């Protein structure tokens, strides 16, 4: 049985001819690329007999402008286009959105400030 296993692994290694792939992004200079993402997290915990559920939703849109391109690397100018979050915990709901212009929402003001510049 031991010899059969060795023969099997030798045959499998000879038959499985791994191919190398050269993965590249192929980004073009001066082009702008966009990424939209959304993340939902649900955390259930228990501490000292008290059960807590926290639900968080984060969403955002980013743009990437290719400033320089070479075979080895890219230089990108990145900008948050929009950002938002919602959090529900123990009957309390918090939310923020970079497009919300209400001056009294501190979370929205922070997110909006993050969309003003590039990095």
LUMGU-689757 format. One record per residue (C-alpha): residue in three letters; x, y, z; residue number from 1. Coordinates in nm, 4 decimals. Layout:
REM LUMGU-689757
<kolnu resn="ALA" east="X" north="Y" up="Z" resi="NUM"/>
...
This chain:
REM LUMGU-689757
<kolnu resn="UNK" east="0.0000" north="0.0000" up="0.0000" resi="1"/>
<kolnu resn="UNK" east="0.2870" north="0.2353" up="0.0804" resi="2"/>
<kolnu resn="UNK" east="0.4386" north="0.1755" up="-0.2660" resi="3"/>
<kolnu resn="UNK" east="0.1031" north="0.2416" up="-0.4316" resi="4"/>
<kolnu resn="UNK" east="0.0782" north="0.5811" up="-0.2586" resi="5"/>
<kolnu resn="UNK" east="0.4316" north="0.6732" up="-0.3698" resi="6"/>
<kolnu resn="UNK" east="0.3582" north="0.5713" up="-0.7302" resi="7"/>
<kolnu resn="UNK" east="0.0359" north="0.7722" up="-0.7211" resi="8"/>
<kolnu resn="UNK" east="0.2110" north="1.0891" up="-0.5986" resi="9"/>
<kolnu resn="UNK" east="0.4926" north="1.0490" up="-0.8531" resi="10"/>
<kolnu resn="UNK" east="0.2434" north="1.0046" up="-1.1367" resi="11"/>
<kolnu resn="UNK" east="0.0369" north="1.2993" up="-1.0166" resi="12"/>
<kolnu resn="UNK" east="0.3430" north="1.5236" up="-0.9951" resi="13"/>
<kolnu resn="UNK" east="0.4546" north="1.4273" up="-1.3465" resi="14"/>
<kolnu resn="UNK" east="0.1083" north="1.4756" up="-1.4953" resi="15"/>
<kolnu resn="UNK" east="0.0339" north="1.8052" up="-1.3264" resi="16"/>
<kolnu resn="UNK" east="0.2451" north="2.0398" up="-1.5316" resi="17"/>
<kolnu resn="UNK" east="0.2112" north="2.3722" up="-1.3505" resi="18"/>
<kolnu resn="UNK" east="0.2063" north="2.6719" up="-1.5782" resi="19"/>
<kolnu resn="UNK" east="0.3461" north="3.0070" up="-1.4810" resi="20"/>
<kolnu resn="UNK" east="0.1291" north="3.3103" up="-1.5379" resi="21"/>
<kolnu resn="UNK" east="0.2585" north="3.6635" up="-1.5377" resi="22"/>
<kolnu resn="UNK" east="-0.0154" north="3.8617" up="-1.3633" resi="23"/>
<kolnu resn="UNK" east="-0.0184" north="4.2294" up="-1.4507" resi="24"/>
<kolnu resn="UNK" east="-0.2586" north="4.5169" up="-1.4028" resi="25"/>
<kolnu resn="UNK" east="-0.1749" north="4.6810" up="-1.7375" resi="26"/>
<kolnu resn="UNK" east="-0.2816" north="5.0243" up="-1.6162" resi="27"/>
<kolnu resn="UNK" east="-0.2527" north="5.3046" up="-1.8702" resi="28"/>
<kolnu resn="UNK" east="-0.0833" north="5.6368" up="-1.7897" resi="29"/>
<kolnu resn="UNK" east="-0.3295" north="5.9260" up="-1.7322" resi="30"/>
<kolnu resn="UNK" east="-0.6231" north="5.6824" up="-1.7154" resi="31"/>
<kolnu resn="UNK" east="-0.8624" north="5.6954" up="-1.4190" resi="32"/>
<kolnu resn="UNK" east="-0.9923" north="5.3745" up="-1.2622" resi="33"/>
<kolnu resn="UNK" east="-1.2768" north="5.3446" up="-1.0115" resi="34"/>
<kolnu resn="UNK" east="-1.3403" north="5.1033" up="-0.7269" resi="35"/>
<kolnu resn="UNK" east="-1.6726" north="5.0726" up="-0.5448" resi="36"/>
<kolnu resn="UNK" east="-1.6882" north="4.8581" up="-0.2349" resi="37"/>
<kolnu resn="UNK" east="-1.9336" north="4.7701" up="0.0386" resi="38"/>
<kolnu resn="UNK" east="-1.8655" north="4.5753" up="0.3551" resi="39"/>
<kolnu resn="UNK" east="-2.1267" north="4.4436" up="0.5963" resi="40"/>
<kolnu resn="UNK" east="-2.0238" north="4.3096" up="0.9358" resi="41"/>
<kolnu resn="UNK" east="-2.2417" north="4.1505" up="1.2010" resi="42"/>
<kolnu resn="UNK" east="-2.0812" north="4.0874" up="1.5404" resi="43"/>
<kolnu resn="UNK" east="-2.2580" north="3.8859" up="1.8106" resi="44"/>
<kolnu resn="UNK" east="-2.0920" north="3.8797" up="2.1506" resi="45"/>
<kolnu resn="UNK" east="-2.1682" north="3.7942" up="2.5084" resi="46"/>
<kolnu resn="UNK" east="-1.9962" north="3.9573" up="2.8024" resi="47"/>
<kolnu resn="UNK" east="-2.0951" north="3.8917" up="3.1651" resi="48"/>
<kolnu resn="UNK" east="-2.4193" north="3.7331" up="3.0501" resi="49"/>
<kolnu resn="UNK" east="-2.5196" north="4.0284" up="2.8319" resi="50"/>
<kolnu resn="UNK" east="-2.5636" north="3.9533" up="2.4640" resi="51"/>
<kolnu resn="UNK" east="-2.4757" north="4.2302" up="2.2225" resi="52"/>
<kolnu resn="UNK" east="-2.5282" north="4.2512" up="1.8475" resi="53"/>
<kolnu resn="UNK" east="-2.3473" north="4.5114" up="1.6381" resi="54"/>
<kolnu resn="UNK" east="-2.4239" north="4.5596" up="1.2688" resi="55"/>
<kolnu resn="UNK" east="-2.1935" north="4.7785" up="1.0601" resi="56"/>
<kolnu resn="UNK" east="-2.2128" north="4.8695" up="0.6927" resi="57"/>
<kolnu resn="UNK" east="-1.9285" north="5.0599" up="0.5274" resi="58"/>
<kolnu resn="UNK" east="-1.9406" north="5.1719" up="0.1641" resi="59"/>
<kolnu resn="UNK" east="-1.7182" north="5.3840" up="-0.0498" resi="60"/>
<kolnu resn="UNK" east="-1.6073" north="5.4810" up="-0.3945" resi="61"/>
<kolnu resn="UNK" east="-1.2463" north="5.5579" up="-0.4842" resi="62"/>
<kolnu resn="UNK" east="-1.0756" north="5.6805" up="-0.7987" resi="63"/>
<kolnu resn="UNK" east="-0.7186" north="5.6030" up="-0.9020" resi="64"/>
<kolnu resn="UNK" east="-0.5394" north="5.8169" up="-1.1588" resi="65"/>
<kolnu resn="UNK" east="-0.2216" north="5.6656" up="-1.3037" resi="66"/>
<kolnu resn="UNK" east="0.0497" north="5.9329" up="-1.2888" resi="67"/>
<kolnu resn="UNK" east="0.3446" north="5.7125" up="-1.3874" resi="68"/>
<kolnu resn="UNK" east="0.3726" north="5.3603" up="-1.5157" resi="69"/>
<kolnu resn="UNK" east="0.6695" north="5.1237" up="-1.5413" resi="70"/>
<kolnu resn="UNK" east="0.7237" north="4.7483" up="-1.5628" resi="71"/>
<kolnu resn="UNK" east="0.7806" north="4.7259" up="-1.1871" resi="72"/>
<kolnu resn="UNK" east="0.5365" north="4.9770" up="-1.0370" resi="73"/>
<kolnu resn="UNK" east="0.2736" north="5.2455" up="-1.0749" resi="74"/>
<kolnu resn="UNK" east="0.2421" north="5.5894" up="-0.9182" resi="75"/>
<kolnu resn="UNK" east="-0.1233" north="5.6596" up="-0.8427" resi="76"/>
<kolnu resn="UNK" east="-0.3191" north="5.9624" up="-0.7292" resi="77"/>
<kolnu resn="UNK" east="-0.5985" north="5.8287" up="-0.5096" resi="78"/>
<kolnu resn="UNK" east="-0.9179" north="6.0067" up="-0.4063" resi="79"/>
<kolnu resn="UNK" east="-1.2146" north="5.9037" up="-0.1940" resi="80"/>
<kolnu resn="UNK" east="-1.5120" north="5.9987" up="-0.4109" resi="81"/>
<kolnu resn="UNK" east="-1.7770" north="5.9074" up="-0.1537" resi="82"/>
<kolnu resn="UNK" east="-1.7927" north="5.7282" up="0.1813" resi="83"/>
<kolnu resn="UNK" east="-2.0730" north="5.6170" up="0.4101" resi="84"/>
<kolnu resn="UNK" east="-2.1329" north="5.4044" up="0.7168" resi="85"/>
<kolnu resn="UNK" east="-2.4198" north="5.2791" up="0.9280" resi="86"/>
<kolnu resn="UNK" east="-2.3871" north="5.1198" up="1.2695" resi="87"/>
<kolnu resn="UNK" east="-2.6613" north="4.9688" up="1.4853" resi="88"/>
<kolnu resn="UNK" east="-2.5818" north="4.8643" up="1.8412" resi="89"/>
<kolnu resn="UNK" east="-2.8008" north="4.8189" up="2.1488" resi="90"/>
<kolnu resn="UNK" east="-3.0869" north="5.0234" up="2.0035" resi="91"/>
<kolnu resn="UNK" east="-2.8600" north="5.3078" up="1.8919" resi="92"/>
<kolnu resn="UNK" east="-2.8123" north="5.3894" up="1.5248" resi="93"/>
<kolnu resn="UNK" east="-2.5237" north="5.5994" up="1.3941" resi="94"/>
<kolnu resn="UNK" east="-2.4774" north="5.6971" up="1.0324" resi="95"/>
<kolnu resn="UNK" east="-2.2606" north="5.9177" up="0.8202" resi="96"/>
<kolnu resn="UNK" east="-2.2406" north="5.9966" up="0.4510" resi="97"/>
<kolnu resn="UNK" east="-1.9931" north="6.2205" up="0.2743" resi="98"/>
<kolnu resn="UNK" east="-2.2735" north="6.3568" up="0.0554" resi="99"/>
<kolnu resn="UNK" east="-2.4775" north="6.4698" up="0.3562" resi="100"/>
<kolnu resn="UNK" east="-2.4370" north="6.8472" up="0.3914" resi="101"/>
<kolnu resn="UNK" east="-2.6170" north="6.8804" up="0.7263" resi="102"/>
<kolnu resn="UNK" east="-2.3746" north="7.0668" up="0.9523" resi="103"/>
<kolnu resn="UNK" east="-2.4938" north="6.8901" up="1.2681" resi="104"/>
<kolnu resn="UNK" east="-2.3845" north="6.5389" up="1.1596" resi="105"/>
<kolnu resn="UNK" east="-2.0232" north="6.5151" up="1.2783" resi="106"/>
<kolnu resn="UNK" east="-1.9715" north="6.1746" up="1.1174" resi="107"/>
<kolnu resn="UNK" east="-2.0789" north="6.3057" up="0.7770" resi="108"/>
<kolnu resn="UNK" east="-1.8530" north="6.6091" up="0.8197" resi="109"/>
<kolnu resn="UNK" east="-1.5526" north="6.3840" up="0.8866" resi="110"/>
<kolnu resn="UNK" east="-1.6294" north="6.1644" up="0.5857" resi="111"/>
<kolnu resn="UNK" east="-1.6877" north="6.4677" up="0.3611" resi="112"/>
<kolnu resn="UNK" east="-1.3518" north="6.6145" up="0.4701" resi="113"/>
<kolnu resn="UNK" east="-1.1821" north="6.2886" up="0.3693" resi="114"/>
<kolnu resn="UNK" east="-1.3213" north="6.3244" up="0.0145" resi="115"/>
<kolnu resn="UNK" east="-1.1773" north="6.6726" up="-0.0393" resi="116"/>
<kolnu resn="UNK" east="-0.8168" north="6.5797" up="-0.1096" resi="117"/>
<kolnu resn="UNK" east="-0.6029" north="6.3260" up="-0.2869" resi="118"/>
<kolnu resn="UNK" east="-0.3189" north="6.1106" up="-0.1598" resi="119"/>
